[in-house]
Amino acid sequence: MAVGGRVLKQNRGSKGEGVWWVQVYEEEPEKPEKPEKPAKDAAADVVVEAVEGAGESQSNTTVVDTTAAIQEKEGPKTTFDFSWPFGNRRVTDKTIIRAVEASDNREVVTTLGNFTQETCSQYLRDDGEIIDMEYLPRIREGEIRLILAGRRVVYVVEKRPAQIDQTGEGFSANLDAGAKHIWSGPEKWPQVVLPFYEHLDEMMQRMGAKNPPALWTADFIRRGTSDDTTFVLSEVNANCVGFKAHPKMGRDLAAWVRHELERKNVKPRTQL
């Protein structure tokens, strides 16, 4: 949260639906100090405090467990403090957050508790899942989408988000949110395509797939400085390939899919 927030996304859908950039909008006001409790009552609390300069990892936090002093008399006791340290911030379900959805850049300002109950809970129905991802600030420069037929990259699409406001921040790479999609051949993006080919077998293994789909995509976001850029795989999708901006590409993609199916000895059901 201290370095730009997190991205929460449902594990299905398309066009940025259910993909949220979540930031701390307003820190929870400090509560007035409570009068000191007797030693026995105080021992029931587990306090998690952020250390000055923390934020790189959870190892930079100090956990003070005061239950140890009375465990001999009362036996082991487990207590929980439902809050999380992010850098020098303490985030609870009462913390005010700003959430931006990737589908159309719409904003929601509410408490973290309300957001999880009213929005995130719907993504967990019917054995749904939510993915918690690092927010990569260079998303403002766009995503790089590889469109594949089987194991072959046939097109690369650079998806440049529109600015959300005067800050210049961009998040949604969806055309309906004002993004621009620039199509090119794979030869224009060797810095993405060649490493992708190198790691394709490992990726298939990690996904538990023997063979890739006949038509699918892999999206990448830049990370690091302009002098030391890496491309992070952010999503793999076989549901929504997206060639709305260039309908004529549909026939080309269909030809590639047919070629891939014939290579696998699968007979297409329709004529192209």
C-alpha positions in Angstrom: 0.0 0.0 0.0 2.9 2.4 0.8 4.3 2.1 -2.7 1.2 2.7 -4.8 -1.3 0.1 -3.6 -2.3 -3.4 -4.7 -4.3 -4.8 -7.6 -7.1 -7.1 -6.7 -8.7 -9.1 -9.6 -11.3 -11.8 -10.0 -9.9 -14.9 -11.6 -12.2 -14.7 -14.6 -14.0 -12.1 -16.8 -12.7 -9.8 -19.5 -12.2 -6.1 -20.4 -10.9 -5.2 -16.9 -14.2 -6.2 -15.2 -13.4 -7.0 -11.5 -9.9 -5.7 -11.7 -9.3 -3.0 -9.1 -6.3 -0.8 -8.2 -6.7 -0.2 -4.4 -4.9 2.5 -2.6 -5.0 4.0 0.9 -7.0 7.2 0.4 -7.2 8.5 4.0 -5.5 7.0 7.0 -7.7 5.9 9.9 -7.7 8.8 12.5 -5.8 8.1 15.6 -8.0 6.9 18.5 -7.7 8.6 21.9 -5.5 6.9 24.3 -7.3 4.4 26.6 -6.6 4.3 30.3 -4.1 1.7 31.3 -5.6 -1.8 31.9 -4.6 -4.1 34.6 -1.7 -6.4 33.6 -3.9 -9.4 33.1 -6.3 -7.6 30.7 -3.4 -6.1 28.8 -1.9 -9.5 28.3 -4.8 -10.5 26.0 -3.6 -8.2 23.2 -1.2 -9.0 20.4 0.1 -5.6 19.1 1.7 -5.3 15.6 3.6 -2.1 15.1 5.4 -0.9 12.1 9.1 -0.1 12.6 10.4 3.2 11.3 11.5 2.7 7.7 9.6 -0.5 7.2 7.8 -1.3 4.0 10.2 -3.6 2.1 9.0 -6.8 3.7 7.1 -8.2 6.6 10.5 -8.9 8.3 10.7 -5.2 9.0 7.9 -5.4 11.5 8.0 -6.0 15.3 5.5 -8.3 16.8 5.0 -7.8 20.6 3.2 -10.7 22.2 2.3 -10.0 25.8 0.4 -13.2 26.4 3.6 -15.1 27.3 3.6 -13.5 30.8 0.4 -15.3 31.8 0.6 -18.5 29.8 2.0 -20.5 32.7 -1.0 -19.7 34.8 -3.8 -19.9 32.2 -2.3 -22.1 29.5 -1.7 -21.1 25.8 -4.0 -18.3 24.5 -4.3 -17.2 20.9 -5.4 -13.7 20.1 -5.6 -11.8 16.8 -5.3 -8.2 15.8 -7.1 -7.8 12.4 -4.9 -5.1 10.9 -2.0 -5.0 8.6 1.2 -2.8 8.6 2.0 -1.3 5.1 5.2 0.7 5.4 4.5 3.2 8.2 0.7 2.8 7.8 -1.7 0.6 9.7 -4.5 -0.6 7.5 -7.7 -2.0 9.0 -11.3 -2.6 7.7 -12.1 1.0 8.7 -9.3 2.5 6.6 -10.6 4.7 3.7 -9.4 3.4 0.4 -9.7 4.6 -3.2 -10.4 1.8 -5.7 -10.2 2.2 -9.5 -11.7 -0.4 -11.8 -9.8 -1.3 -14.9 -13.0 -1.6 -17.1 -13.7 2.1 -17.2 -11.5 3.9 -14.7 -14.5 4.4 -12.4 -13.5 5.3 -8.8 -15.0 4.1 -5.5 -14.0 5.7 -2.2 -15.1 3.7 0.8 -13.7 1.8 3.7 -11.7 -1.3 3.1 -14.2 -3.3 5.1 -17.1 -2.2 2.9 -15.1 -2.8 -0.3 -14.3 -6.4 0.6 -17.9 -7.1 1.7 -19.8 -5.4 -1.0 -17.4 -5.8 -4.0 -14.9 -8.6 -3.4 -17.3 -11.0 -1.9 -19.2 -11.4 -5.2 -16.1 -12.7 -6.9 -15.8 -15.5 -4.4 -19.2 -17.0 -5.3 -19.4 -20.4 -7.0 -15.8 -21.3 -6.0 -14.5 -18.0 -7.4 -11.0 -16.6 -6.6 -9.4 -13.3 -6.0 -5.8 -12.6 -7.1 -3.8 -10.1 -5.1 -1.0 -8.6 -7.2 1.7 -5.9 -6.9 0.7 -2.6 -8.5 3.3 -1.7 -11.1 3.5 2.1 -11.6 4.7 1.7 -15.2 1.3 0.5 -16.2 0.8 4.1 -17.2 3.1 3.3 -20.2 0.8 0.5 -21.2 0.6 -3.3 -21.4 2.3 -5.5 -24.0 -0.1 -8.2 -25.2 1.2 -11.2 -27.1 -1.5 -12.9 -29.2 -0.7 -16.6 -29.9 -1.9 -19.4 -32.0 -0.6 -22.4 -30.1 3.1 -21.8 -29.5 3.5 -19.1 -32.1 3.3 -15.4 -31.4 1.4 -14.0 -34.3 0.7 -10.4 -33.2 1.9 -8.0 -30.5 -0.5 -5.3 -29.2 0.8 -2.3 -27.2 -2.1 -1.2 -25.0 -1.7 2.4 -23.8 -4.1 3.5 -21.0 -5.7 6.9 -21.0 -4.8 9.2 -18.2 -7.2 9.1 -15.2 -6.6 12.7 -14.2 -4.1 15.5 -14.2 -1.6 13.3 -12.3 -0.9 11.4 -15.5 -1.7 8.0 -13.9 -3.2 5.5 -16.3 -4.6 2.1 -15.3 -7.2 0.8 -17.7 -5.9 -0.6 -21.0 -9.5 -1.2 -22.2 -10.6 0.6 -25.4 -13.9 1.6 -23.8 -11.9 3.5 -21.2 -10.0 5.5 -23.8 -6.9 3.4 -24.2 -5.1 3.1 -27.5 -4.1 -0.3 -29.0 -1.2 -0.4 -31.5 -0.8 -3.7 -33.4 2.5 -4.9 -34.8 4.4 -8.1 -35.7 6.4 -10.0 -33.1 9.6 -8.9 -34.8 9.0 -5.4 -33.4 9.2 -6.6 -29.8 12.1 -9.1 -29.5 12.8 -7.9 -25.9 9.4 -9.5 -24.9 8.9 -12.3 -27.5 12.3 -14.0 -27.3 12.3 -14.4 -23.4 8.7 -15.5 -23.6 9.7 -18.4 -26.0 12.6 -19.2 -23.8 10.3 -19.7 -20.8 7.1 -21.0 -22.5 7.7 -24.7 -21.5 8.2 -23.7 -17.9 5.0 -21.6 -18.0 3.0 -24.5 -19.4 4.3 -26.7 -16.7 3.5 -24.3 -13.9 -0.1 -24.0 -15.3 -0.4 -27.8 -15.5 -1.1 -27.6 -19.3 0.5 -30.0 -21.8 -0.3 -27.8 -24.8 -1.3 -24.2 -25.1 -4.7 -23.3 -26.6 -5.3 -22.7 -30.3 -5.8 -19.0 -29.6 -4.7 -17.2 -26.4 -2.9 -14.1 -25.0 -0.2 -13.2 -22.6 0.0 -9.7 -21.1 3.2 -8.0 -19.8 3.8 -4.8 -17.8 7.1 -2.9 -17.5 9.0 -2.9 -14.2 12.2 -1.1 -13.2 13.8 2.0 -14.7 14.0 3.0 -18.3 17.6 1.9 -18.3 16.9 -1.4 -16.7 13.4 -2.6 -17.8 12.0 -6.0 -17.2 8.6 -7.2 -18.4 6.4 -8.9 -15.9 3.8 -11.4 -17.0 0.5 -10.1 -15.5 -2.2 -12.3 -17.1 -2.8 -15.2 -19.4 -6.2 -15.4 -21.1 -7.9 -17.7 -23.5 -11.3 -16.2 -23.1 -11.1 -12.6 -24.5 -8.4 -12.1 -27.1 -9.7 -8.7 -28.2 -9.3 -7.5 -31.8 -12.2 -5.0 -31.6 -10.0 -2.1 -32.8 -8.9 -4.0 -35.9 -11.8 -6.3 -37.1 -9.9 -7.3 -40.3 -7.4 -9.0 -38.0 -10.1 -11.5 -37.1 -9.8 -13.3 -40.4 -6.0 -13.5 -40.0 -6.4 -14.9 -36.5 -8.9 -17.4 -37.7 -6.4 -18.6 -40.4 -3.8 -19.0 -37.7 -6.2 -20.9 -35.5 -7.2 -23.2 -38.4 -3.5 -23.8 -39.1 -2.9 -24.7 -35.5 -5.9 -27.1 -35.4 -4.8 -28.8 -38.5 -1.4 -29.2 -37.1 -3.0 -31.0 -34.1 -5.2 -33.1 -36.5 -8.3 -31.3 -35.2 -10.9 -30.7 -38.0 -12.5 -27.2 -37.9 -16.3 -27.3 -37.7 -16.8 -24.4 -40.1 -15.3 -23.1 -43.3 -13.2 -19.9 -43.2 
